[in-house]
Amino acid sequence: MSPELKAKWVSALRSGAYQQGHGTLRRGDAFCCIGVLCDVSGLGEWAGSESEKDAYILLEDWMGGAIDDKHLKKFGLAAVTQERLIRMNDGRTEDPNVDQPKCSFDEIADYIEAHV
């Protein structure tokens, strides 16, 4: 990941401008940490009506609550790192029957600074 994009992402997570959401890239005004990356990177335009549960990115090969491999490569973000960040954001572990406390955007930003 370029230092510029990483700094922009971390700054956005810490800014207070994004409400944290869980389980999808974006739902209304709430974003997961990966949704914030999509938003600040200009990856695509958000679509979805008020009556739809989740907003989504208009991409040729969109994958729902995660960024596809082609765009992960463009960002320089490993799939395993994306999954780790999603688990941190959503309070999940690798075991689907075990939950952990959800990490705040500040905690996720700390992780990104140290490991991405």
N, C-alpha and C positions, 0 to 999 in steps of 0.2 A: 504494500500500500504506500502511496506517495506520502511524504511527510505533510504536504499541504492538505490532502484529503483527510488524513488522520487527525490533524489539528482542527480542521473544520468540524469533523464528526464529534470529537471530544468536546470542543467548545459548545456545540449545539446541545449535547447531552447535559452539560453543566449549566446552560444558559437559563433554564427555567421557562423557556419559550415552548417547550414540548411537554405535554401531559403524557405520563407513562401509561401505556396500555399493555395488554397481554393476550397471547394466543393468535395474533394476526399482525401483519405489518402496520395496519392502521384501521381504527374503528372510530369514525367521527373525528374528533380532535385528539384522540389518544393514539400514540405510536409505540411500537416496540422499538428496542434499540436498533434493530436492522431496518425498520421503517424510517427511523431518523436518518440513517445512512442513505437510504434511497432518496429521501427528501433533499438532503443537503448536497448530494452528488448530482442531482438533476438526471437521475437514471431514466425516469419516465414521468409521464403525467398521471396524477391520481384520477381514478374514475370511480364511478359508483354513485348511485342516487341516495337521497336521504332515507328512502325506504329499504335500501339494502343494508345488510348487517355489517359488511366489511368493505372498505375501499380497497382498491387494488391498483397496481401499476400496469399501465398499458405497455406490455412487452410481447414480442412475438412468441416467446417460449416461457411465459410466466409460470411460476411454480407455487403460487399461493402464499404461504407464510414465510417463505425463504427466498433468497436470491438464487437464480439458477447458476450452474457451473460456468457458463460463458461470461456472465457478468461478475461472478466472484473472481475469475481470472483477470478481468479488466480492472477490478479494484485491487488486486493483489491480496485477496483474503482467502484463506484456506477454508474448505468446506467444514473441516473439523472445528475450526475457530468459530465459524458462523453458528454451528450447532451448540458449541459451548456458550456463546453469548445469548442464544435463544433460551437455553436452559437457565442461565443466570437471570434473564429478564422474566421468565415465566414461572420460576420456582420449581423446575423439574430436574430430576436426576436422570441418569441413563436407565434406571429401573422405573418403568412407567407406574409402578405401584407405590413409589416413594417420592414425596414432595420435599422441597427444602424452602426456606424463606426466599422470597423474591428479592433480588438485588435492586437497589436504587440505581437511577441513571448515574449518580456520582460514583457509586461502587463499580459500575460497568465501565465508566470512563477511566477509572484507575486501572482496571484490568487491561483495557485497550492500550493505554499508555505504556504499561509494563510488558505486554505480550504480543502486540500486533505490530 
